[in-house]
């Protein structure tokens, strides 16, 4: 019988050989970089609130897993499948093209390139970096706790959340990016290889990828240029092997090789990095499973502790309640940048997630942008009609201060405020807590209070 994989290898390699005549290998790198630049710009304008490229944010892995844990929707399953299939085909292409923090590190490497030649000695040794097994244990702890009930831990390591924090000028995100800038200078993409939980999951999947980067059967002169340009330290040019598990598919290694000895898109004939001994594999697997199970159980306990201690605040429609939202929000701050009224504020010392503050404005009645942009499911994607009928807070009139001007009566979008004996009265059973009345009151006689549980009316 014909081996399907071998037949596929012959067909693909023949097409690649034909394609090489028209597009040398280095142009694959340039094409990948051009795509990364375009996607990076779209991510930036999305966080700034100028334009929202929905698929880019909904393809981020940690928010996707969070969304699946909250509501097992067809779209979330499909998007997870897209990420998995891309990884099983091409390896960690996600890390070099879709991950915003990965794109930021690539930008830093580009800016640092002149400094590498001036301040760093050119070593003639091997550039291969060791891959630490605790990477998987850390990922199991973080993702286990998140799926168990709280995103409190994973939001500190998730590359998407970190980038969103930094893009919104939050202190935590800026501090992490500053530390990362130093790490990138000395160890390049060490974070992606040995810390990032997304990198751990995708790296494990990359072991089974169909198209792997590997050395050709002959032609390599062991100059080490490919390894020098590899940001993840995945190339052992001395032994002519490549760790496709840590390789982030930046394709930089294809550019300096003048012999064409690095093959960037081919079915690998045999694995170049041997599997770990069976006993070591078993111990690592047991540690990962144990860490995940323990973190999953601890996640439920931590979420209850957080829920009991958080301050009562107003959260966006679709967030259910302020207790659950404190545990589910990833603090990517995408809703902060996209809120047209700028009432959604970043996490602070009193509340660990984004929340609504009516101090300067109100919630626009015909807007549900926060629900549309949230990729993690912490704010459910609800239609405008549902948002307009969801009670997130309630307005209360201070009768001692009310002057009976009637502005609140005229401006209420749901017409639930009336005047009785020159004083305004709010029908609390119909008020959704949008805050319009409080914003127009000239004497600040109306206060908006959060509800315990959001209610669809």
TITORKOL-412340 format. One line per 8 residues: number of its first residue (from 1); their letters; for each residue x, y, z of C-alpha. Coordinates in pm, whole numbers. Layout:
% residues N
NUM	a	X,Y,Z  ...
***
This chain:
% residues 457
1	xxxxxxxx	0,0,0  110,355,-68  223,560,231  2,871,217  257,1083,402  536,983,163  316,1060,-139  228,1396,12
9	xxxxxxxx	597,1463,76  689,1393,-287  412,1620,-420  485,1908,-183  863,1892,-226  818,1892,-604  601,2203,-584  848,2372,-348
17	xxxxxxxx	1137,2290,-580  945,2449,-866  854,2746,-648  1217,2803,-553  1293,2892,-914  1054,3184,-891  1078,3273,-518  1403,3206,-328
25	xxxxxxxx	1373,3091,33  1461,3432,176  1147,3580,20  935,3354,237  1088,3537,533  1012,3876,377  656,3767,302  607,3647,658
33	xxxxxxxx	753,3973,797  528,4185,572  224,3992,694  338,4036,1055  375,4413,1004  24,4443,860  -126,4237,1142  74,4430,1400
41	xxxxxxxx	-60,4763,1272  -416,4625,1281  -363,4512,1640  -240,4858,1741  -529,5043,1581  -766,4790,1737  -635,4860,2087  -649,5233,2014
49	xxxxxxxx	-1018,5202,1924  -979,5334,1568  -1070,5007,1396  -1152,4662,1528  -1013,4366,1325  -1229,4102,1495  -1056,3780,1378  -713,3890,1505
57	xxxxxxxx	-833,3930,1862  -1063,3630,1860  -772,3410,1742  -567,3475,2057  -529,3139,2232  -574,3221,2603  -889,3432,2545  -1018,3152,2323
65	xxxxxxxx	-969,2892,2597  -1133,3126,2847  -1425,3176,2611  -1464,2800,2568  -1468,2747,2944  -1747,3004,2983  -1965,2920,2683  -1900,2629,2451
73	xxxxxxxx	-1997,2810,2130  -1953,2688,1774  -1748,2995,1680  -1504,2947,1969  -1459,2579,1879  -1399,2672,1516  -1139,2936,1603  -955,2698,1837
81	xxxxxxxx	-956,2449,1553  -802,2709,1320  -514,2773,1563  -458,2400,1619  -463,2318,1247  -224,2603,1165  15,2474,1431  -11,2111,1321
89	xxxxxxxx	68,2220,966  335,2489,1010  444,2479,1373  446,2794,1588  362,3035,1305  114,3188,1553  406,3313,1766  572,3507,1485
97	xxxxxxxx	264,3635,1304  -47,3653,1528  85,3704,1882  106,4079,1962  381,4032,2222  575,3818,1977  548,4096,1718  672,4346,1977
105	xxxxxxxx	976,4129,2049  1049,4102,1678  1038,4482,1656  1283,4506,1946  1518,4259,1776  1505,4470,1461  1588,4785,1659  1862,4608,1853
113	xxxxxxxx	2028,4462,1543  2292,4739,1504  2371,4715,1877  2435,4341,1858  2730,4399,1626  2870,4689,1828  2835,4577,2188  2805,4199,2179
121	xxxxxxxx	3106,3985,2098  3070,3749,1807  3102,3410,1964  3220,3118,1754  3048,2867,1984  2712,2698,1953  2406,2925,1986  2165,2647,2076
129	xxxxxxxx	1963,2723,2392  1842,2465,2636  1467,2417,2667  1348,2380,3028  1075,2131,3117  928,2355,3388  785,2554,3100  507,2297,3074
137	xxxxxxxx	445,2286,3449  406,2664,3460  161,2654,3169  -37,2376,3341  -60,2581,3661  -173,2898,3487  -420,2742,3245  -549,2500,3509
145	xxxxxxxx	-631,2785,3747  -800,2979,3465  -1017,2689,3357  -1085,2618,3726  -1242,2958,3779  -995,3247,3794  -779,3430,3540  -597,3613,3819
153	xxxxxxxx	-269,3425,3754  -272,3370,3378  -336,3741,3303  13,3811,3442  180,3577,3189  -53,3569,2890  124,3752,2602  -200,3900,2469
161	xxxxxxxx	-301,4039,2811  47,4181,2873  49,4357,2536  -301,4496,2592  -197,4625,2934  106,4798,2784  -89,4936,2486  -337,5101,2726
169	xxxxxxxx	-46,5241,2932  -132,5038,3241  154,5022,3489  178,4645,3502  195,4606,3125  453,4882,3086  670,4732,3362  662,4385,3202
177	xxxxxxxx	747,4525,2859  1043,4716,3006  1174,4397,3167  1110,4207,2846  1309,4466,2648  1614,4385,2862  1558,4010,2830  1529,4037,2451
185	xxxxxxxx	1864,4216,2427  2052,3945,2618  1850,3629,2546  1629,3727,2252  1298,3538,2265  1367,3360,2594  1016,3449,2716  854,3272,2420
193	xxxxxxxx	1067,2960,2462  1074,2912,2840  797,3116,3008  498,3188,2781  206,2949,2850  83,2987,2492  430,2896,2366  425,2581,2581
201	xxxxxxxx	95,2460,2435  183,2545,2076  536,2411,2118  403,2074,2225  169,2069,1923  459,2169,1696  631,1840,1770  369,1683,1545
209	xxxxxxxx	369,1955,1276  370,1833,917  599,2103,775  914,2148,980  1230,2350,938  1528,2118,904  1872,2077,751  1908,1940,401
217	xxxxxxxx	2081,1605,360  2398,1774,236  2542,2117,163  2580,2258,518  2931,2389,589  2858,2452,959  2922,2826,940  2671,2891,1218
225	xxxxxxxx	2504,3188,1048  2159,3029,1075  2202,2975,1448  2333,3330,1498  2016,3472,1342  1775,3238,1526  1599,3441,1802  1477,3134,1990
233	xxxxxxxx	1808,2943,1998  1648,2645,1827  1931,2559,1586  2217,2329,1678  2428,2375,1366  2716,2166,1506  2496,1856,1511  2276,1984,1226
241	xxxxxxxx	1952,1960,1420  1663,2200,1480  1425,2199,1774  1093,2265,1602  925,2268,1942  1090,2598,2037  1118,2738,1683  878,3033,1644
249	xxxxxxxx	877,3012,1262  1019,3360,1208  1211,3216,906  1512,3438,978  1742,3136,940  1653,3110,570  1811,3447,485  2183,3409,572
257	xxxxxxxx	2228,3051,447  2400,3082,107  2404,2707,52  2030,2663,85  2088,2404,355  1795,2518,571  1463,2394,437  1175,2603,565
265	xxxxxxxx	859,2438,433  899,2069,376  778,1742,518  1067,1638,740  1192,1290,650  1275,1203,1012  1270,1382,1349  1590,1577,1409
273	xxxxxxxx	1541,1624,1783  1507,1279,1943  1234,1225,2198  1327,1224,2562  1385,892,2729  1060,724,2826  1114,764,3200  1187,1137,3170
281	xxxxxxxx	881,1184,2948  667,1002,3199  789,1215,3490  731,1540,3299  384,1428,3192  296,1330,3549  419,1666,3678  217,1854,3417
289	xxxxxxxx	-102,1657,3484  -56,1692,3859  4,2066,3830  -301,2110,3607  -530,1909,3837  -407,2092,4147  -437,2432,3983  -784,2350,3849
297	xxxxxxxx	-903,2268,4200  -723,2568,4352  -873,2795,4085  -1222,2741,4227  -1104,2830,4580  -912,3136,4464  -1211,3259,4263  -1431,3240,4573
305	xxxxxxxx	-1174,3433,4777  -1153,3703,4510  -1532,3724,4483  -1567,3780,4857  -1308,4057,4876  -1366,4265,4563  -1530,4603,4584  -1883,4633,4450
313	xxxxxxxx	-1858,4809,4114  -2052,4850,3790  -1942,4615,3512  -2042,4618,3143  -2363,4457,3023  -2300,4089,2954  -2051,4052,3239  -2310,3884,3468
321	xxxxxxxx	-2187,4031,3799  -1885,4207,3946  -1772,3899,4143  -1746,3664,3844  -1609,3938,3623  -1318,4001,3862  -1211,3641,3804  -1283,3616,3431
329	xxxxxxxx	-1154,3942,3283  -805,3906,3132  -738,4281,3161  -638,4312,2797  -807,4655,2815  -940,4623,2461  -1279,4744,2583  -1110,5042,2752
337	xxxxxxxx	-968,5166,2423  -1284,5094,2223  -1541,5248,2458  -1664,5565,2280  -1770,5731,2606  -1447,5637,2790  -1636,5519,3098  -1462,5178,3115
345	xxxxxxxx	-1158,5214,3336  -853,4996,3390  -799,4777,3695  -690,4961,4007  -602,4890,4370  -970,4853,4465  -1091,4631,4181  -865,4386,3991
353	xxxxxxxx	-1039,4408,3652  -1178,4673,3418  -1498,4839,3537  -1736,5129,3469  -1694,5473,3624  -1967,5732,3556  -1762,6017,3703  -1721,6198,3371
361	xxxxxxxx	-1971,6042,3131  -2248,5787,3082  -2309,5463,2893  -2435,5533,2542  -2775,5369,2502  -2725,5260,2139  -2372,5118,2190  -2255,4771,2290
369	xxxxxxxx	-1895,4797,2165  -1743,4644,2479  -1947,4329,2423  -1841,4311,2058  -1467,4346,2122  -1417,4126,2430  -1234,3813,2302  -1242,3613,2625
377	xxxxxxxx	-1615,3583,2692  -1582,3773,3020  -1825,4016,2856  -2067,3805,2654  -2126,3902,2294  -2482,4029,2316  -2694,4216,2060  -2778,4581,2113
385	xxxxxxxx	-3140,4497,2194  -3029,4278,2486  -2784,4537,2610  -3058,4802,2610  -3267,4579,2836  -2996,4460,3076  -2986,4622,3416  -2625,4682,3521
393	xxxxxxxx	-2702,4945,3787  -2987,5152,3920  -3034,5530,3957  -3142,5674,4292  -3260,6035,4336  -3159,6233,4644  -3486,6416,4711  -3317,6668,4942
401	xxxxxxxx	-3096,6792,4660  -3333,6753,4363  -3459,7089,4226  -3718,6938,3993  -3567,7081,3672  -3686,6783,3470  -3366,6736,3268  -3336,6375,3378
409	xxxxxxxx	-3696,6310,3275  -3634,6441,2923  -3297,6269,2873  -3376,5920,3007  -3361,5688,2703  -3609,5443,2859  -3851,5705,2998  -3846,5552,3345
417	xxxxxxxx	-3807,5884,3532  -4110,6092,3623  -4184,6401,3831  -4406,6398,4137  -4458,6721,4333  -4158,6882,4165  -3931,6591,4255  -3793,6330,4017
425	xxxxxxxx	-3874,5964,4074  -3702,5661,3917  -3879,5333,3841  -3604,5101,3968  -3766,4795,3812  -3715,4941,3461  -3394,5145,3507  -3086,4986,3344
433	xxxxxxxx	-2835,5218,3512  -2693,5384,3200  -2608,5700,3394  -2753,5955,3150  -2970,6111,3420  -2677,6156,3657  -2465,6318,3385  -2726,6586,3303
441	xxxxxxxx	-2834,6663,3660  -2706,7015,3737  -2702,6965,4114  -2570,6605,4120  -2883,6479,4292  -2877,6138,4119  -2644,5856,4217  -2588,5531,4024
449	xxxxxxxx	-2547,5214,4229  -2433,4872,4096  -2663,4574,4119  -2568,4240,4270  -2661,4050,3955  -2728,4184,3608  -3088,4129,3503  -3244,4109,3155
457	x	-3575,4291,3160
***
